[in-house]
Amino acid sequence: METHDSAWEGRLLREVSLEAHIVFVGGGIAGTCGAIAAAREGLRVILVQDRPVLGGNASSEVRLWILGATSSMGNNNRWARESGVLNEILLENMYRNPDGNALILDTVLLEKVIQEPLITLLLNTAVMGVKKSAPDRIRSVTAFCSQNSTRYILSAPFFCDASGDGIVGFLSGAAFRMGAESSDAFDEGYAPDQAYGELLGHSIYFLTKDMGRPIPFVPPAYARKDVSGHIRHRAYRLGDHGCRLWWLEYGGRMDTVHQTEDIKWELWRVIYGIWDHVKNSGEYPDADNLTLEWVGHIPGKRESRRFEGDYILSQRDVVEQRLHPDAVSYGGWSLDLHPADGLFSALPGCTQWHAKGVYQIPLRCLYSRNISNLWLAGRLISSSHVAFGSTRVMATVAMAAQVVGPATRQCLAHGLTPAMLANGPQLSKLQQYLLQSGHHIPNVEPSHRDLVHQAVLTASSCHRFQGLPADGSWMLLDFHTSQLLPYESGDAIGIAFRILATEETTLEVELRASGRPGNFTADILLERVSVRLSAGEQEVSIDFEHISTARQYLFICLCRNERVSVRTSTHLHAGVMLLRNRFNRDVAVSGTQTPPPGIGIDSFDFWLPNRRPEPQNLGFRLRNPLSAFAAEQIANGTFRPTTAANEWVADPDDEQPFILLQWEAPVRVSYIVFHFDGDWDHPLESTLRVHPERVVPHLVRSFRVEDGQGATLCAMDDNHQSMQRVRLSEPVTVRSMKCFFNHPSARVPAAVFGIQVF
């Protein structure tokens, strides 16, 4: 028993002082991935999160799915999913949680953080003060935990603001912007006018459940009574729930920092008003057995402060895919702006304009221009309002945040500020280190060498790819349909398909390419061939006269003809893909993007893949086999398809595929890194969407490594990650190593993007 007499002068909170190499403020997807990546660099990390769980808008508190450059497979950014810690989390989540339960994602994120011994995690802890050691330098931040009534003093040489609203940047005096710039500020034709609005609003979602019996609903007194017109305008469909209700948006004409609670209350009024209308208006008779299972308690924020770095990314950077000498990450979501009035606007809920491919994000956007030790991460990085429409999405911000740890390690090792790193000789070392670690930077070539580059490589087999069996369903050519294939310089192009025609007709077949290397927009017509078909099933062979003069992806396009069907294949293969000229209603309104003139956006066709379990390839036969999958691909340092497939593929008939590495002199090996094919095109949405598999079907599940005497150095039989870093129990000295890989299945040959030996 304790007793405490009254204290006339009051009492002080318990105070705890902690020190680290870097403090991450904000435990959303950006802060979480950034903190994990930093800890894996050997840095002591403090991760401060003002909520009880990690994940921010992806968490069970908000329940938005994680998306980025793949854009729900609705754009032309092929094999564009973000890599690193985020990819690891998404693959783990799919393995444990293919039904997209946001609560399970919470556990995955928390587990990943607490498994890092160098991370100190402070949940329910809000930063409320900043102390500086100089006008341009932060010394410490002060935070308060409401659950243990403790005040924390957190000191570090570097800080990363991933808090969304930018609490550290704001309190420290970092330069920021709020609201939309005029069109002439950055030469942005898409900059909105005042009528459209300057800020994106907040959203709150709800989930419903069928109880199997009639469930009445009595609305709370604060529910709005005038929502029917708004939900008709947004085409609300019974059964829509979770983040499919993204259009439940409000607050774009308010102060999205200080009026968040007011915005939340209005969204609650709207949601309960919608549910009152659904249950009690008589317009939704199928809703009798439905009940509200969950309504969000905090809004998902889109936009507030954007902080200024040494470079401000703008519309032209995105659309023109400008190259930057300090590129460290990339984006690929559309320029996605919403009317400020949100749900109450007569305008469409959003307007999305896509670029022809992914764009670079420079390091100069990831730190404050006037606070020398402040990194920026999350939606607050340095961008214009228009570019923010793309950079703000969670997979994009996570990818960029993963740069902060390696960059901080470089700064600490060489006594640099972030600005000095971005503009100095250590930058290229950072870029090469990131690439070596599996972090993709478009149009930055890898040059880092490891022990693999000293070895002679021999493969048990290489797939001289000559097509895929036409053993699948018939696909009607109700859209232009193409097979995307990697070609080497000098290859002649001849291909045959199984075709079924309902009557005599002419089929137009085109050979197309992308006008920019590394893009997958089929905007260059190389050749067109007309083929006369008879009624019935037949094989159609096409020989193009065009000869490929460079390593590039080509599109063999069967033009739309609804009297014709083509046979698909049930087989999957690394680096090849079926595409159709159609659109995804989630992110576009037509198979051709047709922007109004004068807004600085390109017009082009969308070529989209099917989503599994729909067919992934056509059945076809090539006259000349492709030489795109040779063993030397595993040493090129690029771990996804770009201008080439970049992966070794074993012959499907090879019963035990392997790669043999032989060195002239003994080498000492501590760990081995494998980069497998995790289907970089599949978005792996974290929440709500149900995935057809728990493990990506392209992925090598079982592998082992033997030394020259046949002793096993390492082995794994249940892999579900695309990158496996295997540290040996103790270093070994070897003259050779043999890496064995089992085929994922009878319909998917073993494929490896890279092997690294250290």
N, C-alpha and C positions, 0 to 999 in steps of 0.2 A: 504494500500500500504506500502510495506517495501522496503527499499533500504539498500544495504550492500556495504561499501567501500572495496577496495582490502585489503587483509591482507598479508603483506610482509612475515611474519613468517608462513603462512598457517593457516589452521583451524583444529579443532579436531572434530571427529565424536561425535554425541550424545552418551552418555554412560549410560547404565542401569545396576545396580547390583541387582541380584536376589539370594535368598537363598532357599534351600530345604533340605529334608532329603536325597534325591537321585536324581541325574541327569542321565537321559537316553539319550544317544547320538545315534541317528538313529531311524527313525520312520517307518522302515519296519514292517513286521508282528511280528518279535521278539520284537522289541522295543515298538511297540504299545501294544501288549498283556502284556508285562512285566510292562509297565507303568500303565496300567489299574489295573492289579493285585496288584501292589504296592500301588496305591492310595486307593484301597479297604481295605488295611491293616491299613489305617489311616496315611500313610506317605505323606508328601508334596513332590510332584514330579514335576520336570521340564522335558519335553519331547522336544528334539531338533531335528528337521528334516530339511535337506537341500533342500528338494523338496516342491512343493506347495501342495501336497497331501500325505496322509499316505499310507502305504501298501508296499512300495518298489517294489519288483518284482511282487507282486499281484495287484498293483494299475493299474489304467487306463493308466499310462505312459508306462508300460511294458506288463501287461496282461497275466501273467503266473498263472495257477491255483494253489491253495494251496493243497498240498498233503503231506503225511507223511507215517506212518506205514501201512496204508491200501494199499498203492501202487496201486491205481486204481483197487482194488480188484483183483490184479494179483499175489498175494503171498499167503502163508498159515497163515498169521497173522489175525486170526478171531477176531472180536469184538475189533479191535485195534485202532480205531480213537482216536485222542488226545482229552483230556478233558479240563475243565476250561474255561477261557475267550475265547480261540480260538474256542472251540465247541459252545459256546454261539454266537459268531460272525457268524460262518458258518450256524447254524440253523436259525439265524435272516436273513442272506443273502438269504438262500433258500426260506424262507417265503416271503420276499419282491422281490426276484430276481431269480426265478427258471430258467430263461433263461440265466443266467450267464453274465449279462451286467456289465463290469468292472467299468463303471461310477457309477452304483448303489452301488457296493461294496465300492467305495470311500466314499459315503455318510454314509454307515453303520459304517465304521471305524471312520470317523470324529465325527459322532454322539456319538459313544461309548466313545470317549475321552472327548469331551466337556461336557458330562453329569457327568463327575467326577469332583467335585468342587476342589479337591486337586491337579489337574493336571494343570500346566501352559504349554500351547502348543506354541512353537515357530516354525512356518513354514518358509520355505525359509531362514533358518538360518544355516550357516555352521560353525562348530567349526574350529578354526584356531590357537589356542594356548592353552597351559597348564601351570599352575603355581603349584609348589610343595612346601609343608611345610617341607618336609624331603625327602631324596633320594628315599624312598619307598612309599611316600604318596602324593596324589594329593590334592591341596587346592582348585583350581578353574580351570575352562576352560573358554576360551574367544571365542566368536562366533560373527559372523557378519550377519545381515539380509539385503539382497540386496534390499528388497522392502520398508523398512522404514529407510534405511541408519543408522542403529543403531548398536552399538557395545555392546554386553552383557558380563557381568562378572558373571558367574554362580558358586556359591559356595555350597558345601555340604560335609557331612562326607563320603558319598559313591557316586561312579560313576559307571555307567554300559555302556560299549562300545558295542553297537549293530549297529555300523555304516557300517558293511560289510568289508571295507578296514581297519578298526581299527585305526581311526585317533587319538583317545584319547590314546589308548595303544601305538601307535607309538611315539607320541609326549612326552609321559610320560616316555619312556624308557622301556616299558614292553617287555619281551623276546617274540620273535615270530619266526615263520618259514615261508618259502615260497618255494614252489616246492616240488617234491616228494622225500621221503626218499628211500634209497636203501633197498633191501629186508631183509638184515640182521639187519637193525636198530631196527626193532620191530618184527623180525621173520615173515614177511609178504610175503607169496608166490605169492600174487597178485600184489605186487609192480611193477609198470611199468618200462620198460627200456627207454633209451634216445630216441629210435626211436618212441615209443608211445608218449612220452612227459611228462612233469612235471606239467603242469597246465591245467585246464579246461578253455575254452574260454568264450566269451560273445555271447549273441544272441539278435537279434532284430526281431520282428514279424511284419506281416502285415495282414490286413483284406481286403476282397473284398466284392463287392455288385453288385447284378444284377439290372441294371437300366431299363430293359425291352426294350431297343433299342440299336443299335450299338454305341459303345463308342470307339473312336480312342485313341491311346496312342503314344505320341511323347516323347521318353526318354530324360532325362536331359543329358548333355554332359558328366557327370561323371559316367554314368551307364556302368558297365562292359559289354563287348561284347562276353565273352567266358564262359558263365555259363551253356550252354545246357548239357554238359557232367556231370556236378556236380549235376544238378537236376535230371537227369536220374539215376545217381548212388544212389541218396537218394530216388528214387521212388516218386517224387513229383506228387501229384494227384490234378487235378483242383478241387477247393473247399476246399482244405486244407488251413487253415489260423489260425491266432492266435498262441497259444502255441503248436499246432500240428506241427508247423514249428520249433520245438526246435533245429533241426539239422542245422539251419542257424546260425552256430557257427564259431567264428574266434577269434584269438588272443592268443591261448594257448602257443605260443612261444615268446610272447612279455611280457613287463612289464605291468601286468594287473591292476596296480594302476596308473602309470604315463602316460601310453600310451592308456588310455581308449578312448580319443577323436580320436586318429588315428584308433583304432579298430572300433569305431562307423562309421567313414567315409567309411571304407572298407565294412562294412556290408550294409550301404546305397547303395554303388556302386553295391554290389551283388544283393540286393533286386530289385533295379530299372532295373538291367540287367535281372533278372529273369522275371520281368513283361514285359519287352520289348520282350523277347523270347516268353512268353506265348501269348502276343497280336499280335505279328508281324511275327512269324516264320511260321505260317500256321499249326503247329503241334497241336494246341488246338482250333479247330473251334468252340467249345462250349463256348469259352471265349469272343465272339464278344460283348456280352451285359454286360460284367463285367467291373467294374472300381475299382481302388484302393480307398478304403474308409478311410484307416488309415495306417500309417507306424510309428513305434515307433521312438521317438526322443532321447531316451537314451537307452543304451544297458542294458539288464539284465545280471548282473555279476554272475558268478559261483564261482570263486576262486581268492583269492589274498593272504593276510596274514592270518596265523593261529597262534593264541597266545598260549603260553605255560602256563598251569596250574600246579598244583601239581601232576596231572596225565594226561598222553596223551593217549587217547583212540586209539586203534589199531584194525587191522583186526581180531585178535583172540578174542578180546572183543565182536565183532559183531557176528562172526560165531559161536564161542563156547558159546555165551550168558553168559559170565562170570558174576558172582555175585559180587557186591561191597558193602561194609558196609555203604557207604555214598550215595547209590543210591537215586536219587531224581526225575528222569525222565526216558524216554525211547525213543528208536528209532526203526524203522522197515523197512525203505526204503532199497533197495538193495545197495550193494557196486557198485556204478554206476560211472564208470570212462569213460571219453571221450578222443579220440585222440587229441593231442595238435593242429594238423592242421585243426581240425574241418571239415567244409564243403569241404576243399581242400584235405582231406585225402582219400586215397584209402581204408582205414579200415572202418568198420562199425561205424556209428555215436556215438555209445556208447556200452559198454559191462557191463551187469548187472549180478551180482551174489547175490543170496538171501540167507539169513540164514533160519533156520527151524522155527524161531519164533522171537519175539521182544527181544531187549537187553537193559540192564540198562545203564543209563548215570549218572556217579557219580558227586557229588557236586564239587569234586576236579578239574573237567574239566571246571568249570564255574567261575573261578576267576584267576587272574594273579598270577603266582608264585613269582614275585618279586616286584609288586606294591600292597601294602597291602590293599588298599581300592578300588580296581578296579575289578568289576564284568565283566564277558565276556558273551555275548549273540549273537545269530545269527550264521551265518556261520563261524565266526572266533573263535569258542570255541576250547578248547584244544584237538586236534586229529591229527593223522597221515594223510598223503595225502590219503591213501587208505580208512581209516575209514571216513574221510571227505566226500568221495563219497556217504556215507549214511547220516551222520549227517547234511549235508548242506541244506536239503530240508525244506520248510517253515513251515509245520506243526510240524516237529521235533524241529526246533529252537524256535518256539513259545511256545511249551510245556515246554522246558527247561527255557526259559526266565521268565515264570510265577512263577518260584521258587524264583527269585531274590527278589521280594517284601517281602514275608514272611521271607526269610533268612535275609534280611536287618533289618527287625523289630526285629528278634532275636538278631542280632549283636548289635543294638542300645540298646536293653533292658538289655543286659548282658556285654556290653563293649568288644565285640569280633571283631576280624577281620574275613573275610570269611574263612581263613585257620584255625583259631582257632575253628570256628563253625564246619567245616568239620571233624575235628579230635578230637572233645571234646564231653562232655556229653550232650550238648544241641542238638546234631545232631538228636538223636532219637525223641526228642520232635518236631523238625522241620518236620521229616518224618511223624509222626503221625498227626501233624496239617495239612500237605498237604493232607494226605489220608482223613481226616475228611472233608476237603473242597471240596472233589470230584476229587482231583488230583490223577490219577492212577500211582502207582509205582509197576511194576511187581515184584512178589516174595517178597514183603514186606507186612507182615501181619498187619492189623489194630488192634489196642488195645484201642483206645480212647473211652471213655464212655460218653454218654449224658443221658438225662432223659428217653429216650426210654428204656435204659437198666435197669432202675428201675421199669418199668411198666410190668404188665401182658398183653400179647398180645393175642387178640382173633380176628379171621377173620370170616366174614360172610360165606365164603366158601374158599376152596383151590382146585385148579384144579388138580384132580388125573388124570394126562395126560395119555390118552390111545390111542392117535393117532390123525390123521387129516382126514377129509372126502376126498375120492378120487373123487372129483367133478371138477377137472381141465382137461387140455388137456392131450393127450398121448405124452409121451416123448420117442423118439427112443433111445435105448441104444447104440448109436454110440460112446459114451465114457463110461468108468467106472463111475458109478453114485452112490452116497452114501447119506444116511440120517444121519446127525450128531445129536446125542442125549446125554443128560446128565444122567449118571447112578450113583446110590448110591451103596455102598458096599453091597454085598449079593443078589442083584437083578438078577433073572433069565431073560434071554433075548430070547423072542419069538416075532416074528413080521410077519405080513401078508401084501402083496401088491396085487394090481390089475394089472394083466399082460395080454398083448395081444401078441400072437405069430403067425407069418405068416405061420409056419410049425412046425412039431415036432422038438424039439431041447433040448439042455441041458443048463440051466442057472447056472453059478457059482456065489455063494453068499459068501462074506467074512465078517468076523468080524475083524476090525482093531482098533488100538489105537495109540497114540503118545508115543514115547519112553521117552519123557521128560514131566513131569506134567506142564500143562499150555500151551503147544504147540498144534498146530492143523495140524501137519504133520503126515499122517497116515502111519508111517514107521514100525509099529509092526503088523504082521499078527498073530492074535490070533486063528482063526479057519476058515476053508473053508468047505462049504456044496455045493453039486451038486444037482440040482433040475431038474427032467425030466418034460418037458412041452409038452402038446399036442397043436395042432393048435387051434387058437381062443382065446377068452377072458376067463380068469380064475383067481381065487384067489390062491396065492401061500403063504403058511405058512412055516416059517423057525424057528426051535428051536435050538439054539446054546447050546452046553454043557458047554461052558465057563461061569463061574460065576465071575462077577466083584468083586474085592477085595478092591477097593478104590473108592472114589468119582472121577470120571473122565469122559471125553467125549469119546464116542465110535462111530465108523463109521460102519454102516451097508451098505456094498458095493455090488451093483449089477454089475457084471462084464460085460464088453462090449460084446454085441451080437446083431448084426444088424438085426436079425430076430425077435427081441423082443422089445416091447415098454412097459413102465410103466406109470400108471396113476398118474398125479400130483394133487395137492390140490390148491384151490384158497385161502385157509386160511393161515394167518400168526400166529405165536406163538412165544412168548419170548423164547430165549435160544435154539432154534432148527433151523436147516438149511439144505438145499439141496446143495450138492457139486458135482462137476464133475472133472474128471482127464483130464483137458485140459489146455490151456494157453491163456494168454492175450498178444496179439501182441505188446502192448505198453511197456511191461516190460519183455518179455521172448520170446523164439523162439521155445519152445517145452513144452509138458506136463510133461516132466522129465528134471530136471536140470542135465546136464552132463558136468561138468567142465573138462578141461584138467588135467592130473595128476600133482601133485606137487605144485599146487597153494593154497592149504589149504582151499578149498571150498568143501562143502558136495554135494553129488549127492542124489536127492530125487524127489518124484513126487509132482506136484502141484495139490491141490484139491481146486477148485475155485467155489464160489457161482455164481448163476445167478444175473444179475443186474435187479432190478425192471424196468419195469413191467413184466418181465419174471417170470415163476413160482419160488417160494421161498422154496417150500417143496414138497416132494412126498406125495401122499395119502397112508396111512398105518394104521394098527391096531396092537396095542401091546397086547400080552397075559396078561402081568402084568403091571398095570398102574405105571408110574413113580411118585416117591414121591419127586421130585426135586424142587417143587414150593411152599413149605410150608410157612406159615406166618412168622416164625422166621427168614427167609431170610432177611427181611427188617432191621434187627438189626445187621447183620454180618459185616457191614462196607465196603463191596466191592460192587461197583456200576456198575458192568458189568460182563458178563460171563467170568470165568477163568477156573479153574478145575471143577467148578460147575456153575449152571445157576445163582445163587446168587440173585434170585428175587422171590417175591410172585406173583402168578398169580391167579386171581379169576376164579371160575367156569364160563364158558360162559353162563350158564343158570341162573346164579345169576343176578336178575334184578337190584339190587342196591348193588354192592359189597362195603364192608367197612372193615376197621381195627379199632378195639376198643383197646384203651390203658387205663389201670386202675392202679392207684397208691394206696398203702396202706395209705399214708398220702398226704395231699394237696401239690401240687408243683406249683411253679410260672413259667409261660411260657411267654417268650418275642417274640420268633420267631420259626418258623417251617420250615424245609428244606425237600423238596420232590425230590427224584431221580427217574425219570421215564425212560422208555425204549425208547431212541432216536435212536435205531438200530445202535450200535457202529460199525457195519461192513460197513455201507454205507459211502463212502469217502466224500460226500458233496463238491465236487470240486466247487471252488468259481467263476470260470470264464469259459465262452465258452460252457461247457457242459450243456445241458438242463435236468433239473430234472423232473421226471414224476409227482411229487407232490410238494405242497408248505409246507406241514407239514408231517413229518415222520409218516407213517400209524400205527406204533407200539405205538405211543405216546398217553398217557392219555390227553385228551383235556379239560375235565371238572372235577373239584373236589371241595369239600367243607369240612370244619371242624366244628363240633359242640361240645359244652361243655356238661357236664353231664345233664344239664337241657334242652338241645336241642337248645340253642342259637347258632347262627352262629358266629364263630370266624373269619373265612376267607373263601373266595370262589373265583373260577376262572372258566370261561366258554370258554375261547379262548386261552388256553395254546398252545404254539408251541416250548417250551424249554424243554430240558430233566432234567434240574435242576431249581427248583423254590424255592427261599428263601423268605418266606412270613413273614414280620415283622408285628405283631399285632399293631393295632392303639394305644393300651396301654397294658402293661403286665396284665395277668389274673392269678388268683389262681384257680386251678381245681383239682378234684380227678379223672376225666376221660375225655377222648376226643375220639370222633368217627370221623374217616376220611373216607369220601365217595368218590368213584371213578367211573366214568362212563366208560363203555367199549368204546374203540375208534371206533369200528364199529361192525357189526354183524359177521364179519370174523376175528376180532382181540379182544381177551379178555383183560381186564385191567391187567396191570402188573406194579409192583413197585419194584425198586431195594432197596430203602431205605427211611426211615423216620427218621429225627433227630429233637429232641425237645430241646430247650434251654431256 
